[in-house]
Amino acid sequence: MIAQFLSQLTEVIKHLGWIELIDVAVMSFVLYQVLRLLRGTQGTQILVGLIALAVIGVLASTFNLLLLSWLFRNAGIFIVIAVIVMFQPELRRALDQLGRLGHIRPLSGYNPQLYSQAVSESVRALERLSARRTGALIAFEREVGLEDYAATGVRINGEVSAEFLQSIFYPNSPLHDGAAIVRGNQVVAAGCLLPLPEEGIVRERLGTRHRAALGLSLASDALVLVVSEETGAISVIEEGKITRNLDGDSLRRRVSLKVPVPSSRANGWFGFLNGRSNGSGAAGLKTKKAVTSKKEEG
């Protein structure tokens, strides 16, 4: 049996060409990425169950088990639909990561100077909120749009300032429990609901704000800043990773590395989408001139 298998394997290797090798390499890469997406999620257990079903189907066909073979043949289409439904979060995450490969920025081609100013104002607000142990949650939109989450809150479209953010997260204010979403140099909406991560992904005990920030960082490339209401500690969450207990200076250094670099592609085919609310185009130039003139006067 083993000798027969080895001889068949030798024949297959002899007929391998460049096309077959490329085919195997691409399939290996795809399977590796699929396993990476499933790691640490409930999809792992579902995948094991699907493999067990496949083994049962092969055994039923091999040993000519008529009833099981008939069941697997007729239930195939339903199994495919069930797989799509069960793996919907993983498929969405995979398509999202695939869409980021082009680095086309339909929503985030805003002025980097204004974005940097918004970050500085946010850091100032977080320092003051941290000193008073007032909880806060601020999400900065980047390449992946956050419009779906902004729609769950109250639309504001106001320019970012430390005082404005403090008023949003003031205790007992109507919007202090949700998240503020920042696009460019504007607070798009406040009081927004963010997605919570799936059970099994979070290995540590987190509060609701930190869980929501972690869930958004897993569903998008947003940069999320959090102030703990219990301890006043400031955290930065990005791509599912939490950096805790930052003071003002370390927070500035950490966040300044995330300020986008000007990209000519942002003004390409999709540039017309950017002039709406992110400080680009004629409005962005006017604001930039205003900021420059203020600096000169100072």
C-alpha positions as CSV (number, residue, x, y, z in Angstrom):
1,M,0.0,0.0,0.0
2,I,2.8,2.4,1.0
3,A,4.8,1.4,-2.1
4,Q,1.9,2.1,-4.4
5,F,1.3,5.5,-2.8
6,L,5.0,6.4,-3.2
7,S,5.0,5.3,-6.9
8,Q,1.9,7.4,-7.5
9,L,3.5,10.4,-5.7
10,T,6.7,10.0,-7.9
11,E,4.6,10.0,-11.1
12,V,2.8,13.2,-9.9
13,I,6.1,14.9,-9.1
14,K,7.6,14.0,-12.6
15,H,4.7,15.8,-14.3
16,L,4.9,18.9,-12.2
17,G,5.6,22.2,-14.1
18,W,5.8,25.9,-13.3
19,I,2.0,26.3,-13.6
20,E,1.3,23.5,-11.2
21,L,3.9,24.9,-8.7
22,I,2.3,28.4,-8.9
23,D,-1.1,26.8,-8.4
24,V,0.0,24.9,-5.3
25,A,1.8,28.1,-3.9
26,V,-1.3,30.2,-4.4
27,M,-3.6,27.6,-2.8
28,S,-1.2,27.2,0.2
29,F,-1.1,31.0,0.7
30,V,-4.9,31.2,0.6
31,L,-5.3,28.4,3.1
32,Y,-2.8,30.0,5.4
33,Q,-4.6,33.3,5.3
34,V,-7.9,31.5,6.0
35,L,-6.4,29.8,9.0
36,R,-5.0,33.1,10.2
37,L,-8.5,34.7,10.0
38,L,-10.1,31.8,11.9
39,R,-7.4,31.7,14.7
40,G,-8.9,32.6,18.0
41,T,-12.5,32.8,16.8
42,Q,-15.5,30.5,17.0
43,G,-14.8,29.7,13.3
44,T,-12.1,27.2,14.4
45,Q,-14.7,24.9,16.0
46,I,-17.0,25.3,13.0
47,L,-14.1,24.4,10.7
48,V,-13.4,21.2,12.7
49,G,-17.0,20.3,12.5
50,L,-17.0,20.7,8.7
51,I,-13.9,18.6,8.4
52,A,-15.6,15.9,10.5
53,L,-18.6,16.1,8.1
54,A,-16.3,15.8,5.1
55,V,-14.6,12.7,6.6
56,I,-18.0,11.1,7.2
57,G,-19.1,11.9,3.6
58,V,-15.9,10.2,2.2
59,L,-16.4,7.2,4.4
60,A,-20.0,6.9,3.4
61,S,-19.0,6.9,-0.3
62,T,-16.1,4.5,0.2
63,F,-18.1,1.9,2.1
64,N,-21.2,2.4,-0.1
65,L,-23.5,3.6,2.7
66,L,-26.5,4.4,0.6
67,L,-28.5,6.5,3.1
68,L,-25.6,8.6,4.2
69,S,-24.4,9.1,0.6
70,W,-27.9,10.2,-0.4
71,L,-28.1,12.6,2.5
72,F,-24.7,14.3,1.7
73,R,-25.5,14.5,-2.0
74,N,-28.8,16.2,-1.5
75,A,-27.8,18.4,1.5
76,G,-24.7,19.8,-0.3
77,I,-26.2,23.1,-1.3
78,F,-27.7,23.7,2.2
79,I,-24.3,23.0,3.7
80,V,-22.7,25.7,1.5
81,I,-25.3,28.2,2.5
82,A,-24.9,27.4,6.1
83,V,-21.1,27.8,5.8
84,I,-21.5,31.3,4.3
85,V,-23.9,32.3,7.1
86,M,-21.7,30.9,9.9
87,F,-18.5,32.4,8.6
88,Q,-20.0,35.8,7.8
89,P,-17.8,37.8,10.2
90,E,-14.7,36.0,9.0
91,L,-15.6,36.5,5.3
92,R,-16.4,40.2,5.9
93,R,-13.0,40.7,7.6
94,A,-11.2,38.9,4.7
95,L,-12.9,41.1,2.1
96,D,-12.2,44.2,4.2
97,Q,-8.5,43.3,4.3
98,L,-8.5,42.5,0.6
99,G,-10.0,45.9,-0.1
100,R,-7.2,47.7,1.8
101,L,-4.5,46.3,-0.5
102,G,-5.2,49.0,-3.1
103,H,-4.7,51.8,-0.6
104,I,-7.5,53.8,-2.3
105,R,-8.7,56.4,0.2
106,P,-12.3,57.4,-0.8
107,L,-13.0,58.8,2.7
108,S,-9.8,59.6,4.4
109,G,-7.9,61.8,1.9
110,Y,-8.1,64.8,4.2
111,N,-5.5,67.4,5.0
112,P,-2.7,65.8,7.2
113,Q,-2.1,69.2,9.0
114,L,-5.8,69.5,10.0
115,Y,-5.8,65.8,11.1
116,S,-2.7,66.4,13.2
117,Q,-4.4,69.4,14.8
118,A,-7.5,67.3,15.6
119,V,-5.3,64.7,17.2
120,S,-3.5,67.3,19.4
121,E,-6.8,68.8,20.5
122,S,-8.1,65.2,21.3
123,V,-5.0,64.5,23.4
124,R,-5.5,67.7,25.3
125,A,-9.1,66.7,26.0
126,L,-8.1,63.2,27.1
127,E,-5.5,64.6,29.6
128,R,-8.1,66.7,31.3
129,L,-10.7,63.9,31.3
130,S,-8.2,61.4,32.6
131,A,-7.3,63.8,35.5
132,R,-11.0,63.8,36.5
133,R,-11.5,60.1,35.8
134,T,-14.2,60.8,33.2
135,G,-14.7,58.0,30.7
136,A,-14.2,58.8,27.0
137,L,-14.1,56.9,23.7
138,I,-12.8,58.6,20.5
139,A,-12.4,56.8,17.2
140,F,-10.4,58.3,14.3
141,E,-11.5,57.2,10.9
142,R,-8.8,56.2,8.5
143,E,-9.0,54.2,5.3
144,V,-12.0,52.1,6.3
145,G,-15.2,54.3,6.5
146,L,-17.1,54.4,9.8
147,E,-20.3,55.8,8.4
148,D,-22.3,52.8,9.5
149,Y,-21.3,53.4,13.1
150,A,-21.8,57.2,12.8
151,A,-25.4,56.6,11.8
152,T,-26.1,55.0,15.2
153,G,-25.3,58.2,17.0
154,V,-26.2,61.9,16.9
155,R,-24.8,63.8,13.8
156,I,-22.7,66.7,14.8
157,N,-20.2,67.6,12.0
158,G,-18.4,70.1,14.3
159,E,-14.7,71.1,14.3
160,V,-12.6,69.2,16.9
161,S,-11.5,71.1,19.9
162,A,-10.5,70.0,23.4
163,E,-13.4,72.0,25.0
164,F,-15.9,70.5,22.5
165,L,-14.8,66.9,23.3
166,Q,-14.9,67.6,27.1
167,S,-18.5,68.8,26.7
168,I,-19.4,65.6,24.8
169,F,-18.1,63.3,27.5
170,Y,-19.2,65.4,30.5
171,P,-20.9,63.1,33.0
172,N,-24.6,62.8,32.6
173,S,-24.6,64.5,29.2
174,P,-26.8,62.8,26.6
175,L,-23.8,61.7,24.5
176,H,-21.2,60.7,27.1
177,D,-21.9,56.9,27.0
178,G,-21.2,56.4,23.3
179,A,-18.2,57.0,21.0
180,A,-17.2,60.1,19.2
181,I,-16.2,59.5,15.6
182,V,-13.6,61.9,14.1
183,R,-13.1,62.2,10.4
184,G,-10.3,64.6,9.4
185,N,-10.7,67.6,11.7
186,Q,-14.4,67.1,12.4
187,V,-16.4,65.2,15.0
188,V,-18.8,63.5,12.6
189,A,-21.1,62.0,15.3
190,A,-21.2,61.3,19.0
191,G,-23.1,58.8,21.2
192,C,-22.3,56.1,18.6
193,L,-22.6,52.4,19.2
194,L,-19.6,50.3,18.3
195,P,-19.4,46.6,17.7
196,L,-18.4,44.3,20.5
197,P,-15.8,41.6,19.8
198,E,-17.0,38.0,19.6
199,E,-16.8,35.7,22.7
200,G,-13.5,33.9,22.8
201,I,-11.4,36.7,21.2
202,V,-10.9,38.8,24.3
203,R,-8.7,36.9,26.7
204,E,-8.7,39.5,29.5
205,R,-11.3,41.3,31.5
206,L,-12.3,44.6,29.9
207,G,-14.8,47.2,30.5
208,T,-17.6,48.1,28.0
209,R,-15.7,51.0,26.5
210,H,-12.5,49.0,26.0
211,R,-14.5,46.1,24.5
212,A,-16.2,48.4,22.1
213,A,-12.9,50.0,21.1
214,L,-11.4,46.6,20.6
215,G,-14.3,45.4,18.5
216,L,-14.1,48.5,16.2
217,S,-10.3,48.0,15.8
218,L,-10.9,44.4,14.7
219,A,-13.7,45.4,12.3
220,S,-11.7,48.4,10.7
221,D,-8.3,50.2,10.7
222,A,-9.6,52.9,13.0
223,L,-7.3,54.4,15.7
224,V,-9.3,54.4,19.0
225,L,-8.5,56.4,22.2
226,V,-10.1,55.4,25.5
227,V,-10.2,56.9,29.0
228,S,-11.1,54.5,31.7
229,E,-13.9,55.8,34.0
230,E,-12.6,53.6,36.9
231,T,-8.9,54.4,36.9
232,G,-8.6,57.4,34.5
233,A,-5.9,55.5,32.5
234,I,-5.6,56.4,28.8
235,S,-5.3,53.6,26.3
236,V,-4.7,53.4,22.5
237,I,-6.3,50.5,20.6
238,E,-5.4,49.6,17.1
239,E,-5.7,46.4,15.1
240,G,-6.8,44.5,18.1
241,K,-3.8,45.6,20.2
242,I,-4.1,47.6,23.4
243,T,-1.4,50.0,24.7
244,R,-2.4,51.0,28.3
245,N,-1.5,53.6,30.9
246,L,-0.2,56.3,28.7
247,D,0.5,59.8,30.0
248,G,0.2,62.9,27.9
249,D,3.7,62.9,26.4
250,S,3.7,59.2,25.6
251,L,0.2,59.5,24.1
252,R,1.3,62.3,21.9
253,R,4.4,60.3,20.7
254,R,2.2,57.2,20.1
255,V,-0.5,59.0,18.2
256,S,1.8,61.3,16.2
257,L,3.2,58.2,14.5
258,K,-0.3,57.5,13.1
259,V,-0.8,60.8,11.4
260,P,-1.3,60.0,7.7
261,V,1.3,61.1,5.1
262,P,0.0,63.2,2.2
263,S,-0.9,60.9,-0.7
264,S,-1.4,61.9,-4.3
265,R,-3.7,58.9,-4.7
266,A,-6.2,60.5,-2.3
267,N,-7.0,63.1,-5.0
268,G,-7.4,60.6,-7.8
269,W,-10.6,59.1,-9.2
270,F,-12.3,59.2,-5.8
271,G,-11.1,62.7,-4.9
272,F,-14.6,64.2,-5.4
273,L,-15.8,62.2,-2.4
274,N,-13.3,63.9,0.0
275,G,-14.5,67.5,-0.3
276,R,-17.7,66.6,1.6
277,S,-16.7,66.6,5.2
278,N,-13.0,66.0,5.6
279,G,-11.3,69.4,5.1
280,S,-10.0,68.8,1.5
281,G,-10.7,70.8,-1.6
282,A,-11.4,74.5,-1.4
283,A,-12.7,74.4,2.1
284,G,-9.6,72.6,3.3
285,L,-7.4,75.2,1.6
286,K,-9.3,78.0,3.3
287,T,-9.0,76.3,6.7
288,K,-5.3,75.7,6.1
289,K,-4.7,79.3,5.3
290,A,-6.6,80.3,8.4
291,V,-4.5,78.1,10.6
292,T,-1.3,79.4,9.0
293,S,-2.4,83.0,9.5
294,K,-3.2,82.4,13.2
295,K,0.3,80.9,13.7
296,E,1.9,84.0,12.0
297,E,-0.2,86.4,14.2
298,G,0.9,84.4,17.3
